[in-house]
Structure formats: C-alpha cells, structure tokens
Amino acid sequence: MAKSKIVKANEKIAQAVTGGYKKIEKGVVEGYKKIEQGVVDGYTKIEDKFVDAYLTKDGETVEEAKARLKKQ
C-alpha cells in the first residue's frame, strides 16, 4: 500500500514537471520563431531597397530585377 502511494505521488510529480517543461519549451520556440521572422523580414526589406537603388533598370520592378539577376 505504501508503494502505491509513492508511485502515485511520483507519477503526479512527473506529470507536473513534464507539463511545466512543455510550457517553457513552447514559449521558447515561439519566441525564437518571432525573432527569426523579424530578422528575415528586416533582411528582405534591406535587400529590396538595395536592389531598387542599385540593380534595377529603367521601368523594372524589384521582383523583375531579382528574377533577372538569378538568371545571370
């Protein structure tokens, strides 16, 4: 009988620890994804401005310039 109480208590503790870990993990992963997306968006803006300022030809859009550059 004493073992069953200890085993049940151990299982409760294990579930609580696992649940807490999963919450922390989810928060960390979501935070990382937000930071990653912000970095990618920032880079894309800078890239678009650079292409627009220095690599586009007359009447050419940024997307057209990028496509032309990828072909070369």
PQR file with spaces between the fields and no chain letter, atoms N, CA, C, O and H, PARSE charges and radii, in Angstrom:
ATOM       1  N    MET     1       0.821   -1.185    0.000 -0.4000 1.5000
ATOM       2  CA   MET     1       0.000    0.000    0.000 -0.0000 2.0000
ATOM       3  C    MET     1       0.867    1.252    0.000  0.5500 1.7000
ATOM       4  O    MET     1       0.546    2.229   -0.676 -0.5500 1.4000
ATOM       5  N    ALA     2       1.966    1.231    0.754 -0.4000 1.5000
ATOM       6  CA   ALA     2       2.839    2.389    0.793 -0.0000 2.0000
ATOM       7  C    ALA     2       3.472    2.630   -0.567  0.5500 1.7000
ATOM       8  O    ALA     2       3.663    3.775   -0.977 -0.5500 1.4000
ATOM       9  H    ALA     2       2.228    0.437    1.303  0.4000 1.0000
ATOM      10  N    LYS     3       3.794    1.562   -1.258 -0.4000 1.5000
ATOM      11  CA   LYS     3       4.384    1.709   -2.582 -0.0000 2.0000
ATOM      12  C    LYS     3       3.411    2.353   -3.537  0.5500 1.7000
ATOM      13  O    LYS     3       3.805    3.198   -4.342 -0.5500 1.4000
ATOM      14  H    LYS     3       3.639    0.631   -0.925  0.4000 1.0000
ATOM      15  N    SER     4       2.184    1.985   -3.471 -0.4000 1.5000
ATOM      16  CA   SER     4       1.221    2.546   -4.413 -0.0000 2.0000
ATOM      17  C    SER     4       1.058    4.054   -4.188  0.5500 1.7000
ATOM      18  O    SER     4       0.890    4.805   -5.149 -0.5500 1.4000
ATOM      19  H    SER     4       1.865    1.299   -2.818  0.4000 1.0000
ATOM      20  N    LYS     5       1.105    4.498   -2.937 -0.4000 1.5000
ATOM      21  CA   LYS     5       1.022    5.936   -2.666 -0.0000 2.0000
ATOM      22  C    LYS     5       2.253    6.652   -3.210  0.5500 1.7000
ATOM      23  O    LYS     5       2.155    7.732   -3.792 -0.5500 1.4000
ATOM      24  H    LYS     5       1.241    3.887   -2.157  0.4000 1.0000
ATOM      25  N    ILE     6       3.405    6.036   -3.011 -0.4000 1.5000
ATOM      26  CA   ILE     6       4.648    6.636   -3.505 -0.0000 2.0000
ATOM      27  C    ILE     6       4.648    6.662   -5.029  0.5500 1.7000
ATOM      28  O    ILE     6       5.040    7.662   -5.630 -0.5500 1.4000
ATOM      29  H    ILE     6       3.485    5.159   -2.538  0.4000 1.0000
ATOM      30  N    VAL     7       4.222    5.599   -5.645 -0.4000 1.5000
ATOM      31  CA   VAL     7       4.181    5.531   -7.108 -0.0000 2.0000
ATOM      32  C    VAL     7       3.206    6.579   -7.657  0.5500 1.7000
ATOM      33  O    VAL     7       3.511    7.259   -8.637 -0.5500 1.4000
ATOM      34  H    VAL     7       3.903    4.787   -5.156  0.4000 1.0000
ATOM      35  N    LYS     8       2.056    6.705   -7.034 -0.4000 1.5000
ATOM      36  CA   LYS     8       1.071    7.699   -7.488 -0.0000 2.0000
ATOM      37  C    LYS     8       1.614    9.118   -7.324  0.5500 1.7000
ATOM      38  O    LYS     8       1.449    9.956   -8.210 -0.5500 1.4000
ATOM      39  H    LYS     8       1.808    6.153   -6.238  0.4000 1.0000
ATOM      40  N    ALA     9       2.253    9.380   -6.206 -0.4000 1.5000
ATOM      41  CA   ALA     9       2.832   10.702   -5.981 -0.0000 2.0000
ATOM      42  C    ALA     9       3.937   10.978   -6.993  0.5500 1.7000
ATOM      43  O    ALA     9       4.060   12.090   -7.507 -0.5500 1.4000
ATOM      44  H    ALA     9       2.388    8.699   -5.487  0.4000 1.0000
ATOM      45  N    ASN    10       4.732    9.963   -7.271 -0.4000 1.5000
ATOM      46  CA   ASN    10       5.810   10.107   -8.246 -0.0000 2.0000
ATOM      47  C    ASN    10       5.244   10.410   -9.637  0.5500 1.7000
ATOM      48  O    ASN    10       5.793   11.235  -10.367 -0.5500 1.4000
ATOM      49  H    ASN    10       4.633    9.059   -6.854  0.4000 1.0000
ATOM      50  N    GLU    11       4.163    9.751   -9.995 -0.4000 1.5000
ATOM      51  CA   GLU    11       3.536    9.989  -11.298 -0.0000 2.0000
ATOM      52  C    GLU    11       2.978   11.411  -11.389  0.5500 1.7000
ATOM      53  O    GLU    11       3.094   12.062  -12.427 -0.5500 1.4000
ATOM      54  H    GLU    11       3.717    9.080   -9.403  0.4000 1.0000
ATOM      55  N    LYS    12       2.374   11.886  -10.302 -0.4000 1.5000
ATOM      56  CA   LYS    12       1.861   13.264  -10.275 -0.0000 2.0000
ATOM      57  C    LYS    12       2.992   14.267  -10.463  0.5500 1.7000
ATOM      58  O    LYS    12       2.874   15.224  -11.228 -0.5500 1.4000
ATOM      59  H    LYS    12       2.279   11.357   -9.458  0.4000 1.0000
ATOM      60  N    ILE    13       4.078   14.032   -9.758 -0.4000 1.5000
ATOM      61  CA   ILE    13       5.238   14.924   -9.871 -0.0000 2.0000
ATOM      62  C    ILE    13       5.786   14.895  -11.291  0.5500 1.7000
ATOM      63  O    ILE    13       6.105   15.940  -11.859 -0.5500 1.4000
ATOM      64  H    ILE    13       4.175   13.254   -9.136  0.4000 1.0000
ATOM      65  N    ALA    14       5.897   13.706  -11.861 -0.4000 1.5000
ATOM      66  CA   ALA    14       6.417   13.570  -13.222 -0.0000 2.0000
ATOM      67  C    ALA    14       5.526   14.309  -14.215  0.5500 1.7000
ATOM      68  O    ALA    14       6.035   14.970  -15.121 -0.5500 1.4000
ATOM      69  H    ALA    14       5.638   12.858  -11.400  0.4000 1.0000
ATOM      70  N    GLN    15       4.219   14.211  -14.064 -0.4000 1.5000
ATOM      71  CA   GLN    15       3.295   14.907  -14.968 -0.0000 2.0000
ATOM      72  C    GLN    15       3.421   16.420  -14.817  0.5500 1.7000
ATOM      73  O    GLN    15       3.382   17.148  -15.809 -0.5500 1.4000
ATOM      74  H    GLN    15       3.805   13.674  -13.329  0.4000 1.0000
ATOM      75  N    ALA    16       3.570   16.891  -13.591 -0.4000 1.5000
ATOM      76  CA   ALA    16       3.703   18.325  -13.358 -0.0000 2.0000
ATOM      77  C    ALA    16       4.999   18.858  -13.967  0.5500 1.7000
ATOM      78  O    ALA    16       5.016   19.920  -14.588 -0.5500 1.4000
ATOM      79  H    ALA    16       3.601   16.299  -12.786  0.4000 1.0000
ATOM      80  N    VAL    17       6.073   18.109  -13.781 -0.4000 1.5000
ATOM      81  CA   VAL    17       7.366   18.530  -14.328 -0.0000 2.0000
ATOM      82  C    VAL    17       7.312   18.526  -15.853  0.5500 1.7000
ATOM      83  O    VAL    17       7.779   19.466  -16.496 -0.5500 1.4000
ATOM      84  H    VAL    17       6.059   17.246  -13.277  0.4000 1.0000
ATOM      85  N    THR    18       6.748   17.481  -16.424 -0.4000 1.5000
ATOM      86  CA   THR    18       6.641   17.383  -17.878 -0.0000 2.0000
ATOM      87  C    THR    18       5.772   18.503  -18.435  0.5500 1.7000
ATOM      88  O    THR    18       6.119   19.107  -19.450 -0.5500 1.4000
ATOM      89  H    THR    18       6.369   16.718  -15.902  0.4000 1.0000
ATOM      90  N    GLY    19       4.665   18.782  -17.794 -0.4000 1.5000
ATOM      91  CA   GLY    19       3.781   19.865  -18.230 -0.0000 2.0000
ATOM      92  C    GLY    19       4.474   21.211  -18.176  0.5500 1.7000
ATOM      93  O    GLY    19       4.356   22.011  -19.104 -0.5500 1.4000
ATOM      94  H    GLY    19       4.383   18.291  -16.969  0.4000 1.0000
ATOM      95  N    GLY    20       5.194   21.463  -17.099 -0.4000 1.5000
ATOM      96  CA   GLY    20       5.940   22.718  -16.971 -0.0000 2.0000
ATOM      97  C    GLY    20       7.010   22.839  -18.040  0.5500 1.7000
ATOM      98  O    GLY    20       7.187   23.911  -18.618 -0.5500 1.4000
ATOM      99  H    GLY    20       5.289   20.813  -16.345  0.4000 1.0000
ATOM     100  N    TYR    21       7.724   21.758  -18.309 -0.4000 1.5000
ATOM     101  CA   TYR    21       8.756   21.759  -19.333 -0.0000 2.0000
ATOM     102  C    TYR    21       8.158   22.058  -20.701  0.5500 1.7000
ATOM     103  O    TYR    21       8.715   22.843  -21.469 -0.5500 1.4000
ATOM     104  H    TYR    21       7.580   20.887  -17.839  0.4000 1.0000
ATOM     105  N    LYS    22       7.027   21.437  -21.005 -0.4000 1.5000
ATOM     106  CA   LYS    22       6.387   21.650  -22.313 -0.0000 2.0000
ATOM     107  C    LYS    22       5.945   23.105  -22.479  0.5500 1.7000
ATOM     108  O    LYS    22       6.048   23.659  -23.574 -0.5500 1.4000
ATOM     109  H    LYS    22       6.574   20.799  -20.381  0.4000 1.0000
ATOM     110  N    LYS    23       5.454   23.729  -21.405 -0.4000 1.5000
ATOM     111  CA   LYS    23       5.058   25.139  -21.477 -0.0000 2.0000
ATOM     112  C    LYS    23       6.268   26.024  -21.744  0.5500 1.7000
ATOM     113  O    LYS    23       6.211   26.936  -22.569 -0.5500 1.4000
ATOM     114  H    LYS    23       5.370   23.279  -20.516  0.4000 1.0000
ATOM     115  N    ILE    24       7.348   25.754  -21.052 -0.4000 1.5000
ATOM     116  CA   ILE    24       8.577   26.532  -21.250 -0.0000 2.0000
ATOM     117  C    ILE    24       9.095   26.327  -22.669  0.5500 1.7000
ATOM     118  O    ILE    24       9.469   27.285  -23.346 -0.5500 1.4000
ATOM     119  H    ILE    24       7.395   25.013  -20.382  0.4000 1.0000
ATOM     120  N    GLU    25       9.114   25.090  -23.107 -0.4000 1.5000
ATOM     121  CA   GLU    25       9.595   24.776  -24.452 -0.0000 2.0000
ATOM     122  C    GLU    25       8.772   25.505  -25.510  0.5500 1.7000
ATOM     123  O    GLU    25       9.327   26.072  -26.452 -0.5500 1.4000
ATOM     124  H    GLU    25       8.810   24.312  -22.557  0.4000 1.0000
ATOM     125  N    LYS    26       7.458   25.489  -25.356 -0.4000 1.5000
ATOM     126  CA   LYS    26       6.576   26.152  -26.308 -0.0000 2.0000
ATOM     127  C    LYS    26       6.856   27.661  -26.345  0.5500 1.7000
ATOM     128  O    LYS    26       6.912   28.257  -27.421 -0.5500 1.4000
ATOM     129  H    LYS    26       7.008   25.029  -24.591  0.4000 1.0000
ATOM     130  N    GLY    27       7.028   28.267  -25.186 -0.4000 1.5000
ATOM     131  CA   GLY    27       7.329   29.693  -25.121 -0.0000 2.0000
ATOM     132  C    GLY    27       8.650   30.037  -25.778  0.5500 1.7000
ATOM     133  O    GLY    27       8.749   31.039  -26.485 -0.5500 1.4000
ATOM     134  H    GLY    27       6.983   27.783  -24.312  0.4000 1.0000
ATOM     135  N    VAL    28       9.667   29.218  -25.553 -0.4000 1.5000
ATOM     136  CA   VAL    28      10.976   29.465  -26.135 -0.0000 2.0000
ATOM     137  C    VAL    28      10.921   29.317  -27.656  0.5500 1.7000
ATOM     138  O    VAL    28      11.472   30.145  -28.382 -0.5500 1.4000
ATOM     139  H    VAL    28       9.587   28.404  -24.979  0.4000 1.0000
ATOM     140  N    VAL    29      10.269   28.283  -28.130 -0.4000 1.5000
ATOM     141  CA   VAL    29      10.179   28.048  -29.571 -0.0000 2.0000
ATOM     142  C    VAL    29       9.393   29.169  -30.250  0.5500 1.7000
ATOM     143  O    VAL    29       9.796   29.648  -31.311 -0.5500 1.4000
ATOM     144  H    VAL    29       9.822   27.611  -27.540  0.4000 1.0000
ATOM     145  N    GLU    30       8.291   29.589  -29.659 -0.4000 1.5000
ATOM     146  CA   GLU    30       7.505   30.686  -30.239 -0.0000 2.0000
ATOM     147  C    GLU    30       8.306   31.980  -30.258  0.5500 1.7000
ATOM     148  O    GLU    30       8.255   32.730  -31.232 -0.5500 1.4000
ATOM     149  H    GLU    30       7.965   29.200  -28.798  0.4000 1.0000
ATOM     150  N    GLY    31       9.041   32.241  -29.192 -0.4000 1.5000
ATOM     151  CA   GLY    31       9.886   33.434  -29.149 -0.0000 2.0000
ATOM     152  C    GLY    31      10.964   33.394  -30.216  0.5500 1.7000
ATOM     153  O    GLY    31      11.226   34.400  -30.876 -0.5500 1.4000
ATOM     154  H    GLY    31       9.083   31.631  -28.400  0.4000 1.0000
ATOM     155  N    TYR    32      11.585   32.247  -30.389 -0.4000 1.5000
ATOM     156  CA   TYR    32      12.614   32.096  -31.416 -0.0000 2.0000
ATOM     157  C    TYR    32      12.030   32.319  -32.799  0.5500 1.7000
ATOM     158  O    TYR    32      12.636   33.002  -33.625 -0.5500 1.4000
ATOM     159  H    TYR    32      11.372   31.430  -29.853  0.4000 1.0000
ATOM     160  N    LYS    33      10.862   31.753  -33.061 -0.4000 1.5000
ATOM     161  CA   LYS    33      10.234   31.909  -34.374 -0.0000 2.0000
ATOM     162  C    LYS    33       9.913   33.372  -34.664  0.5500 1.7000
ATOM     163  O    LYS    33      10.073   33.826  -35.797 -0.5500 1.4000
ATOM     164  H    LYS    33      10.370   31.199  -32.390  0.4000 1.0000
ATOM     165  N    LYS    34       9.461   34.115  -33.650 -0.4000 1.5000
ATOM     166  CA   LYS    34       9.167   35.537  -33.834 -0.0000 2.0000
ATOM     167  C    LYS    34      10.440   36.316  -34.155  0.5500 1.7000
ATOM     168  O    LYS    34      10.447   37.161  -35.050 -0.5500 1.4000
ATOM     169  H    LYS    34       9.331   33.746  -32.730  0.4000 1.0000
ATOM     170  N    ILE    35      11.501   36.031  -33.432 -0.4000 1.5000
ATOM     171  CA   ILE    35      12.770   36.708  -33.679 -0.0000 2.0000
ATOM     172  C    ILE    35      13.291   36.355  -35.075  0.5500 1.7000
ATOM     173  O    ILE    35      13.742   37.227  -35.818 -0.5500 1.4000
ATOM     174  H    ILE    35      11.495   35.344  -32.706  0.4000 1.0000
ATOM     175  N    GLU    36      13.224   35.088  -35.412 -0.4000 1.5000
ATOM     176  CA   GLU    36      13.688   34.636  -36.723 -0.0000 2.0000
ATOM     177  C    GLU    36      12.913   35.329  -37.846  0.5500 1.7000
ATOM     178  O    GLU    36      13.506   35.787  -38.822 -0.5500 1.4000
ATOM     179  H    GLU    36      12.857   34.381  -34.808  0.4000 1.0000
ATOM     180  N    GLN    37      11.604   35.402  -37.706 -0.4000 1.5000
ATOM     181  CA   GLN    37      10.777   36.047  -38.725 -0.0000 2.0000
ATOM     182  C    GLN    37      11.096   37.536  -38.827  0.5500 1.7000
ATOM     183  O    GLN    37      11.120   38.088  -39.927 -0.5500 1.4000
ATOM     184  H    GLN    37      11.123   35.030  -36.913  0.4000 1.0000
ATOM     185  N    GLY    38      11.338   38.180  -37.709 -0.4000 1.5000
ATOM     186  CA   GLY    38      11.709   39.590  -37.715 -0.0000 2.0000
ATOM     187  C    GLY    38      13.020   39.828  -38.437  0.5500 1.7000
ATOM     188  O    GLY    38      13.153   40.798  -39.183 -0.5500 1.4000
ATOM     189  H    GLY    38      11.319   37.732  -36.816  0.4000 1.0000
ATOM     190  N    VAL    39      13.985   38.956  -38.223 -0.4000 1.5000
ATOM     191  CA   VAL    39      15.282   39.077  -38.892 -0.0000 2.0000
ATOM     192  C    VAL    39      15.126   38.880  -40.389  0.5500 1.7000
ATOM     193  O    VAL    39      15.686   39.638  -41.181 -0.5500 1.4000
ATOM     194  H    VAL    39      13.877   38.168  -37.617  0.4000 1.0000
ATOM     195  N    VAL    40      14.370   37.866  -40.779 -0.4000 1.5000
ATOM     196  CA   VAL    40      14.160   37.593  -42.207 -0.0000 2.0000
ATOM     197  C    VAL    40      13.438   38.757  -42.867  0.5500 1.7000
ATOM     198  O    VAL    40      13.812   39.176  -43.962 -0.5500 1.4000
ATOM     199  H    VAL    40      13.915   37.250  -40.135  0.4000 1.0000
ATOM     200  N    ASP    41      12.410   39.283  -42.216 -0.4000 1.5000
ATOM     201  CA   ASP    41      11.674   40.424  -42.782 -0.0000 2.0000
ATOM     202  C    ASP    41      12.580   41.642  -42.915  0.5500 1.7000
ATOM     203  O    ASP    41      12.536   42.340  -43.928 -0.5500 1.4000
ATOM     204  H    ASP    41      12.106   38.943  -41.326  0.4000 1.0000
ATOM     205  N    GLY    42      13.393   41.900  -41.911 -0.4000 1.5000
ATOM     206  CA   GLY    42      14.319   43.027  -41.965 -0.0000 2.0000
ATOM     207  C    GLY    42      15.327   42.881  -43.090  0.5500 1.7000
ATOM     208  O    GLY    42      15.617   43.845  -43.798 -0.5500 1.4000
ATOM     209  H    GLY    42      13.430   41.334  -41.088  0.4000 1.0000
ATOM     210  N    TYR    43      15.857   41.691  -43.256 -0.4000 1.5000
ATOM     211  CA   TYR    43      16.812   41.441  -44.338 -0.0000 2.0000
ATOM     212  C    TYR    43      16.149   41.644  -45.696  0.5500 1.7000
ATOM     213  O    TYR    43      16.738   42.246  -46.595 -0.5500 1.4000
ATOM     214  H    TYR    43      15.622   40.908  -42.681  0.4000 1.0000
ATOM     215  N    THR    44      14.944   41.150  -45.842 -0.4000 1.5000
ATOM     216  CA   THR    44      14.228   41.277  -47.114 -0.0000 2.0000
ATOM     217  C    THR    44      13.995   42.749  -47.462  0.5500 1.7000
ATOM     218  O    THR    44      14.134   43.143  -48.620 -0.5500 1.4000
ATOM     219  H    THR    44      14.466   40.661  -45.112  0.4000 1.0000
ATOM     220  N    LYS    45      13.645   43.552  -46.471 -0.4000 1.5000
ATOM     221  CA   LYS    45      13.447   44.987  -46.716 -0.0000 2.0000
ATOM     222  C    LYS    45      14.742   45.639  -47.187  0.5500 1.7000
ATOM     223  O    LYS    45      14.734   46.418  -48.140 -0.5500 1.4000
ATOM     224  H    LYS    45      13.532   43.232  -45.530  0.4000 1.0000
ATOM     225  N    ILE    46      15.837   45.328  -46.533 -0.4000 1.5000
ATOM     226  CA   ILE    46      17.127   45.900  -46.907 -0.0000 2.0000
ATOM     227  C    ILE    46      17.522   45.441  -48.310  0.5500 1.7000
ATOM     228  O    ILE    46      17.991   46.233  -49.128 -0.5500 1.4000
ATOM     229  H    ILE    46      15.843   44.695  -45.759  0.4000 1.0000
ATOM     230  N    GLU    47      17.325   44.152  -48.570 -0.4000 1.5000
ATOM     231  CA   GLU    47      17.653   43.607  -49.887 -0.0000 2.0000
ATOM     232  C    GLU    47      16.838   44.289  -50.982  0.5500 1.7000
ATOM     233  O    GLU    47      17.381   44.652  -52.026 -0.5500 1.4000
ATOM     234  H    GLU    47      16.944   43.509  -47.905  0.4000 1.0000
ATOM     235  N    ASP    48      15.538   44.465  -50.748 -0.4000 1.5000
ATOM     236  CA   ASP    48      14.678   45.106  -51.737 -0.0000 2.0000
ATOM     237  C    ASP    48      15.109   46.551  -51.999  0.5500 1.7000
ATOM     238  O    ASP    48      15.118   47.000  -53.145 -0.5500 1.4000
ATOM     239  H    ASP    48      15.098   44.171  -49.900  0.4000 1.0000
ATOM     240  N    LYS    49      15.463   47.270  -50.946 -0.4000 1.5000
ATOM     241  CA   LYS    49      15.904   48.658  -51.121 -0.0000 2.0000
ATOM     242  C    LYS    49      17.216   48.722  -51.888  0.5500 1.7000
ATOM     243  O    LYS    49      17.399   49.603  -52.729 -0.5500 1.4000
ATOM     244  H    LYS    49      15.456   46.905  -50.015  0.4000 1.0000
ATOM     245  N    PHE    50      18.124   47.806  -51.611 -0.4000 1.5000
ATOM     246  CA   PHE    50      19.396   47.776  -52.326 -0.0000 2.0000
ATOM     247  C    PHE    50      19.173   47.473  -53.799  0.5500 1.7000
ATOM     248  O    PHE    50      19.722   48.154  -54.666 -0.5500 1.4000
ATOM     249  H    PHE    50      17.975   47.090  -50.928  0.4000 1.0000
ATOM     250  N    VAL    51      18.371   46.456  -54.086 -0.4000 1.5000
ATOM     251  CA   VAL    51      18.091   46.090  -55.475 -0.0000 2.0000
ATOM     252  C    VAL    51      17.410   47.254  -56.181  0.5500 1.7000
ATOM     253  O    VAL    51      17.740   47.567  -57.325 -0.5500 1.4000
ATOM     254  H    VAL    51      17.925   45.902  -53.382  0.4000 1.0000
ATOM     255  N    ASP    52      16.471   47.891  -55.511 -0.4000 1.5000
ATOM     256  CA   ASP    52      15.761   49.020  -56.119 -0.0000 2.0000
ATOM     257  C    ASP    52      16.706   50.180  -56.409  0.5500 1.7000
ATOM     258  O    ASP    52      16.598   50.824  -57.453 -0.5500 1.4000
ATOM     259  H    ASP    52      16.203   47.637  -54.581  0.4000 1.0000
ATOM     260  N    ALA    53      17.624   50.446  -55.498 -0.4000 1.5000
ATOM     261  CA   ALA    53      18.500   51.600  -55.655 -0.0000 2.0000
ATOM     262  C    ALA    53      19.631   51.363  -56.657  0.5500 1.7000
ATOM     263  O    ALA    53      20.009   52.285  -57.380 -0.5500 1.4000
ATOM     264  H    ALA    53      17.711   49.923  -54.651  0.4000 1.0000
ATOM     265  N    TYR    54      20.176   50.150  -56.714 -0.4000 1.5000
ATOM     266  CA   TYR    54      21.400   49.944  -57.478 -0.0000 2.0000
ATOM     267  C    TYR    54      21.301   48.942  -58.626  0.5500 1.7000
ATOM     268  O    TYR    54      22.155   48.968  -59.513 -0.5500 1.4000
ATOM     269  H    TYR    54      19.870   49.402  -56.126  0.4000 1.0000
ATOM     270  N    LEU    55      20.313   48.074  -58.650 -0.4000 1.5000
ATOM     271  CA   LEU    55      20.332   46.988  -59.621 -0.0000 2.0000
ATOM     272  C    LEU    55      19.159   46.969  -60.597  0.5500 1.7000
ATOM     273  O    LEU    55      19.166   46.181  -61.544 -0.5500 1.4000
ATOM     274  H    LEU    55      19.620   48.053  -57.930  0.4000 1.0000
ATOM     275  N    THR    56      18.165   47.808  -60.391 -0.4000 1.5000
ATOM     276  CA   THR    56      17.037   47.825  -61.324 -0.0000 2.0000
ATOM     277  C    THR    56      17.372   48.686  -62.523  0.5500 1.7000
ATOM     278  O    THR    56      18.111   49.666  -62.438 -0.5500 1.4000
ATOM     279  H    THR    56      18.159   48.448  -59.623  0.4000 1.0000
ATOM     280  N    LYS    57      16.802   48.282  -63.637 -0.4000 1.5000
ATOM     281  CA   LYS    57      16.940   49.076  -64.855 -0.0000 2.0000
ATOM     282  C    LYS    57      15.696   49.937  -64.989  0.5500 1.7000
ATOM     283  O    LYS    57      14.746   49.765  -64.226 -0.5500 1.4000
ATOM     284  H    LYS    57      16.202   47.485  -63.706  0.4000 1.0000
ATOM     285  N    ASP    58      15.682   50.851  -65.932 -0.4000 1.5000
ATOM     286  CA   ASP    58      14.555   51.765  -66.116 -0.0000 2.0000
ATOM     287  C    ASP    58      13.244   51.004  -66.301  0.5500 1.7000
ATOM     288  O    ASP    58      13.131   50.140  -67.171 -0.5500 1.4000
ATOM     289  H    ASP    58      16.454   50.990  -66.552  0.4000 1.0000
ATOM     290  N    GLY    59      12.257   51.336  -65.472 -0.4000 1.5000
ATOM     291  CA   GLY    59      10.928   50.741  -65.571 -0.0000 2.0000
ATOM     292  C    GLY    59      10.821   49.322  -65.044  0.5500 1.7000
ATOM     293  O    GLY    59       9.765   48.702  -65.169 -0.5500 1.4000
ATOM     294  H    GLY    59      12.348   52.037  -64.765  0.4000 1.0000
ATOM     295  N    GLU    60      11.863   48.801  -64.470 -0.4000 1.5000
ATOM     296  CA   GLU    60      11.877   47.429  -63.973 -0.0000 2.0000
ATOM     297  C    GLU    60      11.515   47.418  -62.490  0.5500 1.7000
ATOM     298  O    GLU    60      11.979   48.264  -61.726 -0.5500 1.4000
ATOM     299  H    GLU    60      12.721   49.305  -64.369  0.4000 1.0000
ATOM     300  N    THR    61      10.681   46.451  -62.085 -0.4000 1.5000
ATOM     301  CA   THR    61      10.329   46.331  -60.672 -0.0000 2.0000
ATOM     302  C    THR    61      11.432   45.568  -59.934  0.5500 1.7000
ATOM     303  O    THR    61      12.318   44.970  -60.544 -0.5500 1.4000
ATOM     304  H    THR    61      10.304   45.764  -62.706  0.4000 1.0000
ATOM     305  N    VAL    62      11.350   45.608  -58.625 -0.4000 1.5000
ATOM     306  CA   VAL    62      12.337   44.904  -57.802 -0.0000 2.0000
ATOM     307  C    VAL    62      12.263   43.401  -58.070  0.5500 1.7000
ATOM     308  O    VAL    62      13.296   42.740  -58.181 -0.5500 1.4000
ATOM     309  H    VAL    62      10.631   46.094  -58.129  0.4000 1.0000
ATOM     310  N    GLU    63      11.050   42.859  -58.175 -0.4000 1.5000
ATOM     311  CA   GLU    63      10.883   41.430  -58.424 -0.0000 2.0000
ATOM     312  C    GLU    63      11.464   41.039  -59.776  0.5500 1.7000
ATOM     313  O    GLU    63      12.106   39.996  -59.899 -0.5500 1.4000
ATOM     314  H    GLU    63      10.211   43.396  -58.085  0.4000 1.0000
ATOM     315  N    GLU    64      11.244   41.865  -60.784 -0.4000 1.5000
ATOM     316  CA   GLU    64      11.791   41.588  -62.109 -0.0000 2.0000
ATOM     317  C    GLU    64      13.317   41.634  -62.083  0.5500 1.7000
ATOM     318  O    GLU    64      13.979   40.809  -62.711 -0.5500 1.4000
ATOM     319  H    GLU    64      10.722   42.713  -60.684  0.4000 1.0000
ATOM     320  N    ALA    65      13.863   42.589  -61.363 -0.4000 1.5000
ATOM     321  CA   ALA    65      15.318   42.695  -61.250 -0.0000 2.0000
ATOM     322  C    ALA    65      15.897   41.478  -60.543  0.5500 1.7000
ATOM     323  O    ALA    65      16.931   40.954  -60.958 -0.5500 1.4000
ATOM     324  H    ALA    65      13.325   43.260  -60.853  0.4000 1.0000
ATOM     325  N    LYS    66      15.242   41.025  -59.484 -0.4000 1.5000
ATOM     326  CA   LYS    66      15.720   39.834  -58.772 -0.0000 2.0000
ATOM     327  C    LYS    66      15.676   38.612  -59.679  0.5500 1.7000
ATOM     328  O    LYS    66      16.606   37.805  -59.682 -0.5500 1.4000
ATOM     329  H    LYS    66      14.402   41.451  -59.148  0.4000 1.0000
ATOM     330  N    ALA    67      14.592   38.470  -60.453 -0.4000 1.5000
ATOM     331  CA   ALA    67      14.479   37.335  -61.373 -0.0000 2.0000
ATOM     332  C    ALA    67      15.570   37.402  -62.434  0.5500 1.7000
ATOM     333  O    ALA    67      16.177   36.385  -62.770 -0.5500 1.4000
ATOM     334  H    ALA    67      13.836   39.124  -60.450  0.4000 1.0000
ATOM     335  N    ARG    68      15.820   38.606  -62.963 -0.4000 1.5000
ATOM     336  CA   ARG    68      16.859   38.765  -63.976 -0.0000 2.0000
ATOM     337  C    ARG    68      18.228   38.418  -63.401  0.5500 1.7000
ATOM     338  O    ARG    68      19.028   37.762  -64.067 -0.5500 1.4000
ATOM     339  H    ARG    68      15.327   39.432  -62.690  0.4000 1.0000
ATOM     340  N    LEU    69      18.505   38.850  -62.176 -0.4000 1.5000
ATOM     341  CA   LEU    69      19.787   38.576  -61.547 -0.0000 2.0000
ATOM     342  C    LEU    69      19.974   37.097  -61.246  0.5500 1.7000
ATOM     343  O    LEU    69      21.094   36.592  -61.321 -0.5500 1.4000
ATOM     344  H    LEU    69      17.854   39.383  -61.635  0.4000 1.0000
ATOM     345  N    LYS    70      18.911   36.404  -60.910 -0.4000 1.5000
ATOM     346  CA   LYS    70      19.020   34.964  -60.636 -0.0000 2.0000
ATOM     347  C    LYS    70      19.376   34.200  -61.901  0.5500 1.7000
ATOM     348  O    LYS    70      20.073   33.187  -61.845 -0.5500 1.4000
ATOM     349  H    LYS    70      18.001   36.815  -60.849  0.4000 1.0000
ATOM     350  N    LYS    71      18.895   34.690  -63.049 -0.4000 1.5000
ATOM     351  CA   LYS    71      19.205   34.026  -64.318 -0.0000 2.0000
ATOM     352  C    LYS    71      20.674   34.188  -64.689  0.5500 1.7000
ATOM     353  O    LYS    71      21.258   33.312  -65.326 -0.5500 1.4000
ATOM     354  H    LYS    71      18.329   35.513  -63.094  0.4000 1.0000
ATOM     355  N    GLN    72      21.262   35.293  -64.298 -0.4000 1.5000
ATOM     356  CA   GLN    72      22.658   35.572  -64.692 -0.0000 2.0000
ATOM     357  C    GLN    72      23.622   34.806  -63.902  0.5500 1.7000
ATOM     358  O    GLN    72      24.829   34.929  -64.112 -0.5500 1.4000
ATOM     359  H    GLN    72      20.788   36.005  -63.781  0.4000 1.0000
